[in-house]
């Protein structure tokens, strides 16, 4: 069963979950605010995604106030920031075996539903 890392308070995540469930896809769900991701989970995501930067959301409301837009961030910086603040994880993240789908773009959601159906 695929696992989805999401925020229950995020309307976009909820919409994507509903859309997938209507297509017959069931998920093991982890609300990353209620149950923060572990370093082992993040490391496993990175192995599938290719980098921590790929998992990092620059749309987080904390990105600019923390001055991160003015810094040259390293892979370790991305990892540490995601572990410190759940909003820095690009959402949702869906993992099914060796496949990972990161983010909420229409292209990613369409690919995820097509693969998992």
C-alpha positions as CSV (number, residue, x, y, z in Angstrom):
1,X,0.0,0.0,0.0
2,X,1.4,3.4,-0.9
3,X,2.2,5.8,1.9
4,X,1.4,9.5,1.7
5,X,3.0,12.2,3.8
6,X,0.6,15.1,4.0
7,X,-0.9,17.8,6.1
8,X,-4.5,17.2,7.2
9,X,-5.0,21.0,7.3
10,X,-3.8,21.5,3.7
11,X,-6.8,21.7,1.3
12,X,-4.6,20.8,-1.7
13,X,-3.4,17.6,0.0
14,X,-7.0,16.7,0.9
15,X,-8.1,17.3,-2.6
16,X,-5.3,15.1,-4.0
17,X,-6.1,12.3,-1.5
18,X,-9.8,12.5,-2.4
19,X,-9.0,12.4,-6.1
20,X,-6.8,9.4,-5.7
21,X,-9.3,7.5,-3.5
22,X,-12.0,8.1,-6.1
23,X,-9.7,6.4,-8.5
24,X,-9.5,3.4,-6.2
25,X,-6.2,4.1,-4.5
26,X,-5.8,3.6,-0.8
27,X,-3.0,5.1,1.3
28,X,-1.3,4.6,4.5
29,X,-1.4,8.2,5.7
30,X,1.0,10.2,7.9
31,X,0.1,13.7,8.9
32,X,3.5,15.3,9.2
33,X,2.3,17.9,11.7
34,X,0.8,15.3,14.1
35,X,3.5,12.7,13.4
36,X,6.7,14.4,12.3
37,X,8.9,12.6,9.7
38,X,11.9,10.9,11.1
39,X,15.4,11.4,9.8
40,X,15.3,7.7,8.5
41,X,12.1,8.5,6.6
42,X,13.6,11.7,5.1
43,X,16.8,9.8,4.1
44,X,14.7,7.1,2.4
45,X,12.8,9.9,0.5
46,X,16.0,11.5,-0.6
47,X,17.3,8.1,-2.0
48,X,14.2,7.9,-4.2
49,X,14.0,11.6,-5.1
50,X,17.7,12.1,-5.7
51,X,18.3,15.1,-3.4
52,X,16.9,16.9,-0.3
53,X,16.5,20.0,-2.4
54,X,13.9,18.1,-4.5
55,X,11.9,17.5,-1.3
56,X,12.3,21.1,-0.1
57,X,9.4,23.6,-0.5
58,X,10.4,27.2,-1.1
59,X,6.7,28.1,-0.8
60,X,6.8,27.6,2.9
61,X,5.7,30.8,4.8
62,X,8.9,30.6,6.8
63,X,11.3,30.6,3.8
64,X,11.6,34.3,3.3
65,X,11.2,35.5,6.9
66,X,14.1,33.2,7.9
67,X,16.2,34.9,5.1
68,X,16.7,31.6,3.3
69,X,16.1,33.2,-0.1
70,X,19.3,35.1,0.4
71,X,21.5,32.1,1.3
72,X,23.2,29.4,-0.7
73,X,21.8,26.2,0.9
74,X,23.6,22.9,0.9
75,X,22.1,19.4,0.8
76,X,22.7,19.2,4.6
77,X,20.9,22.6,5.1
78,X,17.9,21.3,3.2
79,X,17.9,18.1,5.3
80,X,18.2,20.0,8.6
81,X,15.5,22.5,7.7
82,X,13.0,19.9,6.7
83,X,13.6,18.0,9.9
84,X,13.3,21.2,12.0
85,X,10.2,22.5,10.3
86,X,7.5,20.3,8.7
87,X,6.3,23.1,6.4
88,X,9.6,22.8,4.5
89,X,8.7,19.4,3.1
90,X,7.1,19.7,-0.4
91,X,3.7,18.1,-0.1
92,X,2.3,15.6,-0.6
93,X,5.0,13.0,-0.8
94,X,3.7,9.6,-2.0
95,X,5.9,6.5,-1.8
96,X,5.1,3.1,-3.3
97,X,7.9,0.7,-3.3
98,X,10.7,2.3,-5.3
99,X,8.5,5.0,-6.8
100,X,8.2,8.5,-5.3
101,X,5.9,11.4,-6.2
102,X,6.7,14.8,-4.7
103,X,4.5,17.9,-4.8
104,X,1.1,18.9,-6.0
105,X,1.6,19.9,-9.6
106,X,-1.0,18.5,-12.0
107,X,1.7,16.5,-13.8
108,X,2.9,14.8,-10.6
109,X,-0.6,14.1,-9.4
110,X,-1.7,12.7,-12.8
111,X,1.5,10.5,-12.9
112,X,0.9,9.3,-9.4
113,X,-2.7,8.3,-10.0
114,X,-1.8,6.7,-13.3
115,X,0.9,4.6,-11.8
116,X,-0.9,3.5,-8.6
117,X,-4.3,2.7,-10.2
